[in-house]
């Protein structure tokens, strides 16, 4: 696969990754308590369709992460092979962890539908287990930290290899640092609240223009070695 092909595939995949991720998060939030109800199993039972669509979008998002692992490695390996390999491993790990976590969603569907084994649980126990599964699907888990670290390395390699507009690469560096600080603090319980999702906005401001640039201009850029 040529460098131009890798860039175009990466650009398209970035956009799909964003769309699938936003749809999956929105539908999942609606399916597990969007109406303010505390009895999660009852809410899920009323939104089974939304939860299944969310699960499909999450799976597609995992495939997108694996695709980005390969294409971003291809774009940056001429700048630094070791760091490019780290991007590959981190984004691959993110995709695998995202796919594995779908078992939590299947568990929620089982609880809401009263499947085999659920009949042995009382209503309170079933809802407590459902709450645990919802927490396990948190968007600030290890996969998100892997994503932030991979994005930081990728943005630095964009700058180092003079790949793409430097201002855009700096946006990526800043956005990645924000996530690398905020996500561990959220996991530690030190940063919380309704405004927390705003920490993702700088990354959105980086990835959307980057995707457009990769689709339209990346193939015209010389290789890092040629620039050097």
C-alpha positions in Angstrom: 0.0 0.0 0.0 1.4 3.4 -1.0 1.8 6.3 1.4 -0.9 8.2 -0.4 -3.3 5.3 0.0 -2.5 5.0 3.7 -3.1 8.7 4.1 -6.5 8.6 2.4 -7.6 5.5 4.3 -6.5 7.1 7.6 -8.4 10.3 6.7 -11.6 8.5 6.0 -11.2 6.2 9.0 -10.7 9.2 11.3 -14.1 10.6 10.2 -15.8 7.2 10.6 -14.1 6.7 14.0 -15.6 10.0 15.2 -19.0 9.3 13.8 -19.3 5.8 15.1 -17.9 6.8 18.5 -20.3 9.7 19.0 -23.3 7.6 17.9 -22.3 4.7 20.1 -21.8 7.0 23.1 -25.1 8.9 22.6 -27.2 5.7 22.2 -25.5 4.0 25.1 -26.1 6.9 27.4 -29.8 7.0 26.3 -30.2 3.2 26.8 -28.7 3.0 30.3 -30.5 6.0 32.0 -31.1 8.9 29.7 -34.5 9.6 31.3 -33.1 9.9 34.8 -34.4 6.6 36.0 -32.2 4.8 38.5 -33.4 1.3 37.8 -31.0 0.6 34.9 -32.5 -2.8 33.9 -35.9 -1.2 33.3 -34.4 1.6 31.2 -32.4 -0.9 29.1 -35.5 -3.0 28.5 -37.1 0.0 26.9 -34.1 0.8 24.8 -32.9 -2.5 23.6 -32.8 -1.4 20.0 -30.7 1.6 20.7 -28.3 -0.5 22.8 -27.8 -3.0 20.0 -27.1 -0.2 17.5 -24.7 1.3 20.0 -22.9 -2.1 20.2 -22.6 -2.3 16.4 -21.2 1.2 16.3 -18.7 0.4 19.1 -17.6 -2.7 17.1 -17.1 -0.6 14.0 -15.2 2.0 16.1 -12.8 -0.8 17.2 -12.2 -1.9 13.6 -11.5 1.8 12.8 -8.9 2.0 15.6 -7.2 -1.1 14.3 -7.2 0.4 10.8 -5.7 3.7 12.1 -3.1 1.7 13.9 -1.8 0.3 10.6 -2.2 3.4 8.5 -0.7 5.9 11.1 2.3 3.5 11.5 2.8 3.6 7.7 2.7 7.4 7.7 5.2 7.9 10.5 7.6 5.0 10.3 10.0 7.0 8.1 10.3 9.6 10.9 10.9 7.2 13.8 10.4 3.5 13.5 10.3 2.8 17.2 7.7 5.5 18.0 5.7 4.6 15.0 5.6 1.0 16.2 4.4 2.3 19.6 1.5 4.1 17.8 0.7 0.8 16.1 0.7 -1.1 19.4 -1.3 1.5 21.4 -4.0 2.0 18.8 -4.2 -1.8 18.3 -4.6 -2.2 22.0 -7.3 0.4 22.0 -9.3 -1.4 19.3 -8.9 -4.8 21.0 -10.0 -3.5 24.4 -13.0 -1.8 22.8 -14.1 -5.0 21.2 -13.6 -7.1 24.3 -15.7 -4.6 26.4 -18.7 -5.4 24.2 -19.3 -8.4 26.5 -20.5 -5.8 29.1 -23.2 -4.6 26.7 -24.3 -8.2 26.0 -24.5 -8.6 29.8 -26.8 -5.6 30.0 -29.0 -7.0 27.3 -29.2 -10.3 29.1 -30.2 -8.7 32.4 -32.8 -6.5 30.7 -34.3 -9.5 28.8 -34.3 -11.9 31.7 -32.1 -14.5 30.0 -30.7 -17.7 31.5 -29.1 -17.2 34.9 -30.8 -13.9 35.4 -33.8 -15.5 37.1 -31.6 -16.5 40.0 -31.0 -12.8 40.8 -33.5 -10.6 42.7 -34.4 -7.2 41.1 -32.0 -5.3 43.4 -29.0 -7.6 42.6 -29.7 -7.5 38.9 -29.7 -3.7 38.9 -26.5 -3.5 40.9 -24.8 -5.8 38.5 -26.2 -3.7 35.6 -24.7 -0.6 37.2 -21.3 -2.3 37.5 -21.5 -3.2 33.7 -22.3 0.4 32.9 -19.3 1.6 34.9 -17.2 -0.9 33.1 -18.1 0.8 29.8 -16.8 4.1 30.9 -15.3 6.2 28.1 -12.3 7.2 30.3 -10.9 3.7 30.7 -7.5 2.2 29.7 -8.5 2.3 26.0 -9.0 6.1 26.1 -5.6 6.5 27.8 -4.0 4.4 25.1 -5.8 6.6 22.5 -4.5 9.8 24.1 -0.9 8.5 24.3 -0.9 7.3 20.7 -2.3 10.7 19.6 0.4 12.5 21.5 3.2 10.5 19.8 1.6 10.8 16.4 1.3 14.6 16.7 4.9 14.9 17.8 6.0 12.8 14.8 3.9 15.1 12.5 6.0 18.0 13.8 9.3 16.2 13.8 8.8 14.9 10.3 7.3 18.1 9.0 4.3 16.1 7.9 1.3 18.4 7.3 0.6 21.9 8.7 2.6 22.6 11.8 -0.2 24.6 13.6 -2.5 21.6 13.2 0.1 19.3 14.6 0.5 21.6 17.6 -3.3 21.4 18.2 -2.9 17.7 18.3 -0.1 17.9 20.9 -2.1 20.2 23.1 -5.3 18.1 22.8 -3.4 15.0 23.6 -1.7 16.5 26.7 -5.2 17.7 27.9 -6.5 14.1 27.7 -3.4 12.6 29.2 -3.8 14.8 32.2 -7.6 14.7 32.5 -8.3 11.0 31.9 -6.1 9.7 34.8 -7.5 12.4 37.1 -11.0 11.2 36.2 -10.1 7.6 36.9 -8.7 8.7 40.3 -11.9 10.5 41.1 -10.2 13.9 41.2 -11.9 15.4 38.1 -15.6 15.0 37.5 -18.7 16.8 36.7 -21.0 17.6 33.7 -18.3 19.7 32.0 -15.8 16.8 31.9 -16.8 15.8 28.3 -15.5 19.2 27.1 -11.9 17.9 27.5 -12.6 16.0 24.2 -13.3 19.1 22.2 -9.6 20.0 21.5 -9.1 16.5 20.1 -12.2 16.9 17.9 -10.7 20.2 16.6 -7.6 18.3 15.7 -8.9 15.1 14.2 -11.6 16.6 11.9 -9.2 19.0 10.0 -6.5 16.3 10.1 -8.9 13.9 8.4 -9.7 16.4 5.7 -6.0 17.2 5.1 -5.2 13.5 4.9 -7.9 12.9 2.3 -7.0 15.9 0.2 -3.4 16.9 0.6 -1.3 14.2 2.3 -0.4 12.5 -0.9 1.3 15.6 -2.2 3.7 15.8 0.8 7.3 14.4 0.4 8.4 11.6 2.6 10.2 12.6 5.8 13.5 11.4 4.5 13.1 13.6 1.4 12.3 16.6 3.6 15.4 15.9 5.7 
